[in-house]
Amino acid sequence: CASTQHAPVGFGGTLPGLVNVTKNPMVLGTGKETKKRGESCSYSILGLINFGDASTSTAKSNGNISEITMVDGESLSILGIYAHYCTVVRGS
């Protein structure tokens, strides 16, 4: 069940189904499509064990990007047992 209205369990949301996959695109700057892509992720197990870094600055660094044109958010939750949230940055 995909939904853009709920965050995955473990990241402060509710679970609308067994598996929840969400993408939340946001446009910064020009919104122009570019080839460079950087990603940073945070993970949660049972909502009790949380680790990772889903910051925009880490995604920018991971993609060797100096100017951000787009930022997307992607999340996945499975039965509230496992969840992850990734920030995806595009730019030049």
DOZA-987307 format. One record per residue: residue number from 1; z, y, x of N, C-alpha, C in turn. Coordinates in steps of 0.05 Angstrom, whole numbers. Layout:
! residues N
+------+--------+--------+--------+--------+--------+--------+--------+--------+--------+
| resi |     nZ |     nY |     nX |    caZ |    caY |    caX |     cZ |     cY |     cX |
+------+--------+--------+--------+--------+--------+--------+--------+--------+--------+
|  NUM |      Z |      Y |      X |      Z |      Y |      X |      Z |      Y |      X |
...
+------+--------+--------+--------+--------+--------+--------+--------+--------+--------+
This chain:
! residues 92
+------+--------+--------+--------+--------+--------+--------+--------+--------+--------+
| resi |     nZ |     nY |     nX |    caZ |    caY |    caX |     cZ |     cY |     cX |
+------+--------+--------+--------+--------+--------+--------+--------+--------+--------+
|    1 |      0 |    -23 |     17 |      0 |      0 |      0 |      0 |     25 |     18 |
|    2 |    -20 |     41 |     17 |    -22 |     65 |     33 |    -14 |     89 |     16 |
|    3 |      0 |    107 |     29 |     10 |    131 |     14 |     13 |    153 |     34 |
|    4 |      7 |    177 |     26 |     12 |    201 |     43 |     36 |    216 |     34 |
|    5 |     51 |    205 |     14 |     74 |    218 |      3 |    100 |    207 |     14 |
|    6 |    100 |    187 |     30 |    124 |    174 |     39 |    123 |    170 |     69 |
|    7 |    145 |    176 |     83 |    148 |    170 |    111 |    158 |    141 |    113 |
|    8 |    153 |    127 |    134 |    162 |     99 |    137 |    192 |     98 |    140 |
|    9 |    203 |     76 |    130 |    232 |     71 |    133 |    237 |     70 |    163 |
|   10 |    260 |     81 |    171 |    266 |     84 |    200 |    260 |    112 |    209 |
|   11 |    244 |    126 |    194 |    238 |    154 |    200 |    245 |    172 |    177 |
|   12 |    265 |    164 |    162 |    277 |    181 |    141 |    263 |    180 |    114 |
|   13 |    245 |    160 |    109 |    231 |    159 |     84 |    238 |    135 |     67 |
|   14 |    223 |    131 |     46 |    227 |    108 |     29 |    203 |     90 |     31 |
|   15 |    205 |     66 |     24 |    184 |     46 |     27 |    171 |     41 |      0 |
|   16 |    146 |     50 |     -5 |    133 |     46 |    -31 |    121 |     18 |    -34 |
|   17 |    118 |      2 |    -13 |    106 |    -24 |    -14 |    115 |    -40 |     10 |
|   18 |    103 |    -64 |     13 |    111 |    -81 |     36 |    102 |    -69 |     62 |
|   19 |     78 |    -58 |     63 |     67 |    -46 |     87 |     57 |    -18 |     80 |
|   20 |     65 |      1 |     95 |     57 |     29 |     90 |     43 |     40 |    114 |
|   21 |     18 |     49 |    111 |      3 |     61 |    132 |     -5 |     89 |    123 |
|   22 |      2 |    109 |    138 |     -3 |    137 |    130 |    -16 |    152 |    153 |
|   23 |    -36 |    169 |    146 |    -48 |    187 |    165 |    -46 |    215 |    153 |
|   24 |    -37 |    234 |    170 |    -32 |    262 |    161 |    -47 |    281 |    180 |
|   25 |    -73 |    286 |    175 |    -87 |    304 |    193 |    -79 |    333 |    188 |
|   26 |    -77 |    348 |    210 |    -72 |    377 |    210 |    -92 |    389 |    229 |
|   27 |   -102 |    412 |    223 |   -121 |    425 |    241 |   -108 |    449 |    254 |
|   28 |   -109 |    450 |    281 |   -100 |    473 |    296 |   -123 |    484 |    312 |
|   29 |   -124 |    510 |    316 |   -146 |    521 |    331 |   -172 |    520 |    316 |
|   30 |   -193 |    511 |    328 |   -219 |    511 |    316 |   -224 |    487 |    298 |
|   31 |   -210 |    465 |    303 |   -215 |    441 |    287 |   -240 |    426 |    296 |
|   32 |   -252 |    436 |    318 |   -277 |    425 |    328 |   -272 |    397 |    340 |
|   33 |   -289 |    378 |    333 |   -286 |    351 |    344 |   -292 |    352 |    374 |
|   34 |   -275 |    339 |    389 |   -278 |    337 |    418 |   -274 |    308 |    427 |
|   35 |   -281 |    302 |    452 |   -280 |    275 |    462 |   -252 |    268 |    473 |
|   36 |   -237 |    287 |    482 |   -211 |    281 |    494 |   -190 |    276 |    472 |
|   37 |   -174 |    255 |    476 |   -154 |    246 |    457 |   -129 |    238 |    471 |
|   38 |   -106 |    247 |    461 |    -80 |    239 |    472 |    -63 |    230 |    450 |
|   39 |    -45 |    211 |    456 |    -28 |    199 |    436 |      1 |    196 |    446 |
|   40 |     20 |    200 |    430 |     48 |    195 |    436 |     61 |    183 |    412 |
|   41 |     80 |    164 |    416 |     91 |    149 |    393 |    121 |    146 |    395 |
|   42 |    134 |    144 |    372 |    162 |    136 |    369 |    163 |    111 |    352 |
|   43 |    184 |     95 |    358 |    186 |     69 |    344 |    214 |     66 |    333 |
|   44 |    216 |     50 |    312 |    242 |     44 |    299 |    244 |     15 |    291 |
|   45 |    266 |      3 |    297 |    271 |    -25 |    288 |    296 |    -24 |    270 |
|   46 |    292 |    -32 |    245 |    313 |    -32 |    225 |    325 |     -5 |    220 |
|   47 |    313 |     16 |    229 |    324 |     43 |    226 |    348 |     48 |    244 |
|   48 |    355 |     28 |    260 |    379 |     30 |    277 |    373 |     34 |    306 |
|   49 |    351 |     22 |    315 |    342 |     24 |    343 |    317 |     41 |    344 |
|   50 |    319 |     64 |    355 |    297 |     83 |    356 |    291 |     91 |    384 |
|   51 |    265 |     92 |    391 |    258 |    100 |    418 |    229 |    111 |    418 |
|   52 |    222 |    125 |    439 |    196 |    136 |    443 |    196 |    166 |    441 |
|   53 |    172 |    178 |    444 |    169 |    207 |    444 |    142 |    213 |    430 |
|   54 |    144 |    222 |    405 |    120 |    228 |    390 |    114 |    258 |    389 |
|   55 |    122 |    272 |    411 |    117 |    301 |    411 |     88 |    308 |    417 |
|   56 |     81 |    332 |    407 |     54 |    342 |    412 |     49 |    347 |    441 |
|   57 |     70 |    357 |    455 |     66 |    363 |    484 |     62 |    337 |    500 |
|   58 |     75 |    315 |    493 |     71 |    290 |    507 |     43 |    279 |    501 |
|   59 |     34 |    281 |    476 |      7 |    272 |    469 |    -14 |    288 |    484 |
|   60 |     -9 |    315 |    486 |    -28 |    333 |    501 |    -29 |    325 |    530 |
|   61 |     -6 |    319 |    542 |     -5 |    311 |    570 |    -19 |    284 |    574 |
|   62 |    -13 |    265 |    556 |    -25 |    238 |    558 |    -56 |    239 |    556 |
|   63 |    -67 |    258 |    542 |    -96 |    261 |    540 |   -108 |    280 |    560 |
|   64 |    -92 |    291 |    578 |   -101 |    311 |    597 |   -116 |    333 |    583 |
|   65 |   -103 |    344 |    562 |   -115 |    365 |    545 |   -102 |    392 |    551 |
|   66 |   -119 |    412 |    555 |   -108 |    439 |    560 |   -109 |    456 |    535 |
|   67 |   -128 |    452 |    517 |   -131 |    467 |    492 |   -132 |    448 |    469 |
|   68 |   -113 |    449 |    451 |   -112 |    432 |    427 |   -130 |    443 |    405 |
|   69 |   -147 |    425 |    393 |   -163 |    433 |    370 |   -154 |    419 |    345 |
|   70 |   -143 |    395 |    347 |   -134 |    380 |    324 |   -109 |    364 |    330 |
|   71 |    -91 |    361 |    310 |    -68 |    344 |    313 |    -67 |    326 |    288 |
|   72 |    -64 |    300 |    292 |    -61 |    282 |    270 |    -34 |    267 |    272 |
|   73 |    -23 |    258 |    250 |      0 |    242 |    250 |     -6 |    215 |    237 |
|   74 |      1 |    193 |    249 |     -4 |    167 |    238 |     22 |    151 |    238 |
|   75 |     28 |    137 |    216 |     53 |    122 |    215 |     47 |     94 |    202 |
|   76 |     64 |     76 |    209 |     63 |     48 |    199 |     91 |     39 |    194 |
|   77 |     96 |     26 |    172 |    122 |     13 |    166 |    117 |    -14 |    154 |
|   78 |    131 |    -34 |    164 |    129 |    -61 |    154 |    156 |    -70 |    144 |
|   79 |    159 |    -72 |    118 |    183 |    -82 |    104 |    209 |    -67 |    112 |
|   80 |    206 |    -43 |    124 |    229 |    -29 |    133 |    242 |    -41 |    158 |
|   81 |    230 |    -62 |    168 |    240 |    -75 |    192 |    230 |    -61 |    217 |
|   82 |    204 |    -55 |    217 |    192 |    -42 |    240 |    176 |    -18 |    230 |
|   83 |    178 |      4 |    245 |    162 |     28 |    238 |    154 |     42 |    264 |
|   84 |    131 |     55 |    263 |    124 |     73 |    285 |    110 |     98 |    274 |
|   85 |    113 |    120 |    289 |     99 |    145 |    283 |     85 |    154 |    308 |
|   86 |     60 |    160 |    306 |     45 |    170 |    329 |     33 |    197 |    323 |
|   87 |     34 |    215 |    343 |     21 |    241 |    342 |     -5 |    238 |    359 |
|   88 |    -27 |    244 |    347 |    -53 |    242 |    360 |    -64 |    271 |    363 |
|   89 |    -70 |    278 |    388 |    -80 |    305 |    394 |   -108 |    303 |    405 |
|   90 |   -125 |    321 |    395 |   -153 |    323 |    406 |   -157 |    351 |    416 |
|   91 |   -173 |    353 |    437 |   -178 |    379 |    449 |   -196 |    378 |    473 |
|   92 |   -195 |    399 |    489 |   -211 |    400 |    513 |   -194 |    406 |    537 |
+------+--------+--------+--------+--------+--------+--------+--------+--------+--------+
